Amino acid sequence: MTESQISQVRKVVTAIPGPKSQELHKRRLEAVSHGAGAALPVYIEAAHGGIIVDVDGNQLIDLGSGIGVTTIGHTNPQVVAAVQEQVAKLTHTLFTLTPYSGYVEVCEFLNKHTPGNFKKRSALFNSGAEAVENAVKLARKFTGRGEIAVFDHGYHGRTNLTMAMNFKAMPYNSGFGPFAPGVHHVPMSYPFRDETGLTGEEAAKRAITYMDKRVGAANLAAIVIEPIQGEGGFIVPAPGFLKAISEWAKANGIVMIADEVQAGIARTGKWFASEWEEGFEPDMFTIAKGIAGGMPISAVTGRAEIMDASHPGGIGGTFGGNPVAAAAAIAVLRQIEAGGVLERAQAIETLLKSRLEAMKAKYPVIGDIRGRGAMIAIEFVEPGTKNPNKAAVDAVVKHSHENGVLVLNAGTYYNVIRFLPPLAITDELLNDALNVIEEAVAKL
């Protein structure tokens, strides 16, 4: 099935999962480690724009984008063309052995578009977790210090170091320790659950006091924070929180790392989510997911003096910045730079928030609507309280999946539904998906 054959409409032609998916799932259970779970065991054959098509012919509206990866849209024509051209010319040499131009061009794009009025350099890797690991390595090398601080409700990956940085044990960490030492968890600004009236500056003071007294500023190499937390449930810190944290870091020689793996690359309606907080000045950025339209590539971009702190050969990796993935990234970055992509993310926010706020006014099971751009979440509660309501989320997700809408849950308490649609999705598809979701909420 080619992209031209995939109409941008929802179609449910069998039960979901259908018979072919069920048969494939039996094979999967025999062949694949059970540690690799499946949020929805439908087996995808093709995709385009905002629609994914399973092996049974069902067309599902995708509100997950592979967890924020296909931001530019499934099988984006420019990405497909770039990959096809590149794969016929060069698939691999290893950049640190014999380099190639695509790697350099991706780094030039990132140096240009990450926030911060200072000289920057970049390095390319494979995954978000790998980017985080390397950012921490470089911060430690640059400062000569060993400790790092991260925030409650945060998520950074599945490697040994990044598991230590995660807040939630299940499903990411449980039973896989011991983990890397030197990681300290700090109170986050969570406006919906913080005490009423707590400002961003006050929440930052709480976090800074913890870091100063518990760890000691002189021992901290880096502070790592998601400007909008992903797996934590799209928590947007109160205004002033990020600015105050970064000012304290700067005053104490601590490297400020913005983990933009999920929130970066046009997802929130700006190149990077860090740009939404005036005065927030990260020294380094970790970048992945949406950068290459589905191809595996990640990056660390930061102050030149930090990025150059390593001796030659200290950072790298066999597949990091692979030529085919780099070509895909260039195709994505060129489209964002050309215009219209950031504006589309902001238009999606307007549509989503309008519909969801109307639902919130009708259904007291919805406690909070938050996020930016095409990164919006609903937090479900027991009506009349702020008690997390996981059962409501489970019911809404089940109904949505059965009716051809792929949605994702999230949150420390498993009580959040997050919306990460491809920016190529049409208003008609979004409204159709929201109609299905509202049906589920009304049933509650």
C-alpha positions in Angstrom: 0.0 0.0 0.0 1.5 3.4 -1.0 0.9 6.7 0.6 -1.4 7.8 -2.2 -3.7 4.9 -1.4 -4.1 5.9 2.2 -7.1 8.1 2.6 -7.0 10.4 5.6 -10.1 8.9 7.2 -10.8 6.5 10.1 -12.0 3.1 9.0 -12.9 0.2 11.3 -13.4 -2.9 9.2 -12.8 -5.7 11.8 -12.6 -5.9 15.5 -9.4 -4.3 16.8 -7.2 -6.1 16.9 -8.4 -8.0 13.9 -7.7 -11.7 13.0 -4.5 -11.1 11.1 -3.1 -9.0 14.0 -4.1 -11.6 16.4 -2.3 -14.3 14.4 0.8 -12.1 14.3 0.6 -11.5 18.0 0.7 -15.3 18.6 3.9 -15.4 16.6 5.3 -12.5 18.5 4.7 -14.1 21.8 6.7 -17.1 20.6 9.6 -15.2 19.1 9.9 -11.8 20.9 11.0 -11.1 24.4 8.0 -10.6 26.6 9.8 -7.6 28.1 8.9 -5.7 25.0 5.3 -5.0 25.6 2.5 -3.8 23.3 0.2 -0.9 24.2 -2.1 -1.9 21.3 -1.3 -5.2 19.6 -2.4 -4.2 16.1 0.3 -4.8 13.5 0.9 -1.9 11.2 1.4 -2.4 7.5 1.5 1.2 6.2 1.0 4.8 7.3 0.7 8.3 5.9 0.0 11.7 7.3 -2.1 11.1 10.5 -3.4 7.6 9.6 -1.8 4.2 10.3 -3.2 1.1 8.5 -3.1 -2.4 10.1 -2.7 -5.7 8.4 -6.5 -6.2 8.6 -7.2 -3.0 6.7 -8.3 -0.9 9.7 -7.3 2.7 9.4 -6.5 4.2 12.8 -6.2 7.9 13.6 -2.7 8.3 15.2 -2.6 10.6 18.2 0.8 9.2 19.3 3.2 9.7 16.4 5.3 6.7 17.7 5.6 8.7 21.0 6.4 12.0 19.3 8.6 10.7 16.5 6.7 11.2 13.3 6.0 14.8 14.1 6.3 15.8 10.5 3.8 13.1 9.5 4.0 9.5 8.5 5.8 8.9 5.2 6.4 12.6 4.7 7.3 12.9 1.0 10.5 14.9 1.5 11.7 12.5 4.1 10.9 9.4 1.9 12.7 11.0 -1.1 15.8 11.9 1.0 16.1 8.4 2.4 15.6 6.7 -0.9 18.3 8.9 -2.5 20.7 8.5 0.3 20.3 4.7 0.8 21.3 4.2 -2.8 24.5 6.2 -2.4 25.9 5.6 1.1 24.5 3.7 4.1 27.5 3.7 6.5 31.1 4.5 7.1 31.2 5.7 10.8 31.6 9.4 11.0 34.6 9.2 13.4 36.4 7.0 10.9 35.7 8.6 7.5 33.2 11.5 7.7 30.4 12.6 5.4 28.5 15.9 4.8 25.1 15.0 6.1 26.3 14.7 9.7 27.9 18.2 9.5 24.7 19.7 8.0 22.5 18.4 10.7 24.8 19.9 13.3 24.8 23.2 11.5 21.0 23.3 11.6 20.8 22.5 15.3 23.5 25.0 16.2 21.5 27.6 14.3 18.1 26.9 15.8 18.7 25.9 19.4 18.1 28.9 21.8 21.1 30.7 23.2 23.2 33.6 22.0 26.6 31.8 22.2 28.9 29.6 20.0 27.5 26.1 19.8 28.6 22.7 18.6 26.7 19.4 18.2 27.3 15.7 18.2 25.0 13.0 16.8 23.9 9.7 18.4 21.1 7.1 18.0 18.5 7.5 20.7 17.3 10.0 23.3 18.8 8.0 26.2 22.1 8.0 24.4 21.9 11.8 24.0 21.2 12.2 27.7 24.2 10.0 28.6 26.5 11.9 26.4 25.3 15.3 27.7 26.0 14.2 31.3 29.4 12.8 30.3 30.4 16.2 28.7 29.1 18.2 31.6 31.1 16.1 34.0 34.2 16.4 31.9 33.8 20.1 31.6 33.1 20.9 35.3 35.3 18.2 36.8 32.3 17.4 39.1 30.3 14.2 39.4 26.8 14.8 40.8 23.7 15.5 38.7 20.2 16.6 39.6 17.0 15.6 38.0 13.3 16.2 38.8 10.4 14.3 40.2 8.1 12.9 37.5 10.9 13.0 34.9 11.8 10.4 32.4 15.1 10.2 30.5 15.6 6.7 29.2 16.3 3.0 29.7 20.1 2.8 30.0 21.7 2.3 33.4 22.4 6.0 33.9 19.1 7.2 32.5 17.1 4.6 34.6 18.7 6.2 37.7 17.5 9.5 36.4 13.9 8.4 35.9 11.3 9.1 38.6 9.0 6.1 38.2 10.2 2.6 38.8 7.4 0.8 36.8 7.8 -0.1 34.1 11.1 1.4 33.3 13.4 0.6 36.2 11.9 -2.1 38.4 14.2 -5.0 39.1 17.0 -3.8 36.8 19.3 -2.2 39.4 21.6 -1.3 40.9 21.8 1.9 39.0 24.5 4.5 38.4 25.4 6.6 41.4 25.5 10.4 41.7 21.9 11.1 40.7 19.7 13.2 42.9 15.9 13.7 42.5 14.6 17.2 43.2 11.0 18.5 43.7 9.3 19.6 40.5 6.8 22.4 39.8 3.5 20.6 39.2 0.9 23.4 39.2 -2.2 21.1 39.2 -0.9 19.2 42.3 1.2 21.8 44.1 -0.3 23.7 47.0 -2.6 26.4 45.7 -0.9 29.7 44.8 2.6 28.3 44.7 4.5 30.4 42.2 7.2 29.2 39.8 9.8 31.1 41.8 8.6 29.6 45.1 8.7 26.1 43.6 12.2 26.8 42.3 13.3 28.0 45.7 12.1 24.7 47.1 14.1 22.7 44.5 17.2 24.9 44.9 17.2 24.5 48.7 17.1 20.8 48.3 20.0 20.8 45.8 22.1 23.2 47.9 21.6 21.4 51.2 21.4 17.8 50.1 24.0 17.8 47.3 25.9 21.1 47.5 26.2 23.4 44.5 30.0 22.9 44.3 29.4 19.2 43.7 26.9 19.4 40.9 28.0 19.0 37.3 24.6 19.4 35.8 20.9 19.9 36.3 18.8 18.0 33.7 15.2 18.9 33.2 12.5 18.4 30.6 11.0 21.9 29.9 7.7 20.0 29.5 7.8 16.6 31.1 6.8 13.8 28.7 6.2 10.4 30.5 5.4 12.4 33.6 2.2 13.6 32.0 3.1 16.7 30.0 3.7 18.7 33.2 4.3 22.4 32.3 6.1 24.0 35.3 4.7 27.2 36.6 6.1 30.4 34.9 9.4 31.5 36.4 10.4 28.0 37.6 12.8 27.2 34.7 14.3 30.7 34.7 15.1 30.6 38.4 16.7 27.2 38.3 18.9 28.1 35.3 20.0 31.4 37.0 21.0 29.5 40.1 22.9 27.0 37.9 24.7 29.7 36.1 25.7 31.5 39.3 27.2 28.2 40.6 29.0 26.9 37.5 26.5 24.1 37.0 25.7 23.0 33.5 21.9 23.4 32.7 20.7 20.6 30.4 17.3 20.8 28.7 16.1 17.4 27.8 14.1 18.2 24.6 13.8 14.6 23.4 10.0 14.6 23.4 9.2 18.4 23.5 11.7 19.6 20.9 11.7 19.9 17.1 8.5 21.9 16.5 6.3 19.7 18.8 5.2 22.6 21.0 4.9 25.3 18.3 8.4 26.6 18.7 11.7 24.9 17.6 12.3 24.0 21.3 10.0 24.0 24.3 12.7 25.9 26.2 11.8 29.0 24.2 8.4 29.3 25.9 10.0 30.4 29.2 11.6 33.8 28.9 14.9 34.0 30.7 15.5 30.2 30.7 19.0 29.7 29.3 20.1 26.0 29.0 23.7 25.4 28.2 23.0 22.1 26.4 20.0 20.4 24.7 19.3 16.7 24.2 17.4 16.1 21.0 15.8 13.0 19.4 12.3 11.6 18.5 10.8 14.2 16.0 14.1 15.1 14.3 14.1 12.6 11.5 10.5 11.6 10.6 10.9 8.1 12.0 14.6 7.4 11.3 16.8 6.8 14.4 19.1 9.7 15.2 19.7 12.0 18.2 21.9 14.9 19.1 23.5 16.9 21.9 23.8 20.6 21.1 25.5 23.0 23.5 28.0 25.7 24.3 31.1 25.1 22.3 33.4 25.0 25.3 31.4 22.3 26.9 30.9 20.2 23.7 34.7 20.5 23.1 35.6 19.4 26.7 36.1 15.8 25.7 39.4 14.5 24.3 39.1 13.3 20.6 37.4 9.9 20.5 35.7 10.4 23.9 32.3 10.6 22.3 30.9 8.8 19.3 29.5 5.4 18.4 29.2 3.1 15.5 25.8 4.2 14.1 25.6 7.8 15.5 24.6 10.2 12.8 24.2 7.5 10.3 24.0 8.9 6.7 20.5 7.7 6.0 19.1 9.0 9.3 21.0 12.3 8.8 19.4 12.7 5.3 16.0 12.2 6.9 16.8 14.8 9.6 17.9 17.3 7.0 14.6 16.9 5.2 12.7 17.5 8.4 14.7 20.5 9.5 14.5 22.1 6.1 10.7 21.9 6.2 10.5 23.5 9.6 12.9 26.2 8.6 10.8 26.9 5.4 7.8 27.8 7.6 4.3 26.6 8.4 5.2 23.7 10.6 5.4 25.7 13.9 2.2 27.5 13.0 0.5 24.1 12.4 1.5 22.9 15.9 0.0 26.1 17.4 -3.2 25.6 15.4 -3.5 22.1 16.7 -3.2 23.4 20.3 -6.1 25.8 19.7 -8.3 23.0 18.3 -7.4 20.5 21.0 -7.7 22.9 23.9 -11.0 24.3 22.7 -12.6 20.8 22.5 -11.0 19.5 25.6 -11.9 22.5 27.8 -15.5 22.1 26.6 -15.4 18.5 27.8 -13.8 19.5 31.1 -16.7 21.9 31.7 -19.2 19.0 31.2 -17.4 16.1 32.8 -15.9 16.5 36.3 -13.7 13.4 35.8 -11.4 15.7 33.8 -9.2 17.6 36.3 -6.7 19.4 34.2 -5.9 20.3 30.6 -2.3 21.3 29.9 0.5 21.4 27.4 1.7 23.4 24.4 1.3 23.0 20.7 0.7 19.4 19.6 1.7 18.2 23.1 -1.5 18.3 25.1 -2.7 16.2 28.0 -5.8 15.5 30.1 -5.4 14.5 33.7 -8.3 12.4 35.0 -9.4 12.5 38.6 -12.2 11.1 40.8 -14.9 13.8 40.5 -14.8 16.4 43.3 -11.2 15.5 44.2 -7.7 15.5 42.8 -7.3 11.8 43.5 -5.8 10.1 40.4 -8.3 8.2 38.3 -6.4 5.5 36.4 -9.6 3.5 35.8 -11.1 6.3 33.8 -8.0 6.5 31.6 -8.0 2.7 31.0 -11.7 2.9 29.9 -11.1 5.8 27.6 -8.0 4.2 26.0 -9.9 0.9 25.5 -12.9 2.6 23.9 -10.6 4.7 21.7 -8.6 1.8 20.5 -11.6 -0.3 19.7 -13.0 2.5 17.6 -9.9 3.2 15.6 -8.2 6.0 17.6 -4.7 5.4 18.9 -4.1 7.3 22.1 -1.4 7.0 24.8 -1.6 7.1 28.5 1.1 8.8 30.7 1.7 10.2 34.2 3.3 9.1 37.4 -0.2 7.9 38.5 -1.2 6.5 35.1 -4.1 8.9 35.0 -3.2 11.1 32.0 -4.0 10.8 28.4 -1.6 12.6 26.1 -2.1 13.8 22.6 1.0 13.8 20.3 -0.6 13.9 16.8 1.5 14.2 13.7 1.5 17.9 12.6 0.3 16.6 9.2 -3.0 15.5 10.7 -6.1 17.3 9.3 -8.6 19.2 11.5 -11.3 16.7 10.3 -9.2 13.7 11.7 -8.6 15.5 14.9 -12.3 16.3 15.5 -13.3 12.8 14.5 -10.8 11.4 17.1 -12.0 13.8 19.8 -15.6 12.7 19.1 -14.6 9.1 19.8 -12.8 10.2 23.0 -15.8 12.3 24.2 -18.0 9.2 23.6 -15.7 7.3 26.0 -15.7 10.1 28.6 -19.4 10.5 28.5 -19.8 6.8 29.3 -17.8 7.2 32.5 
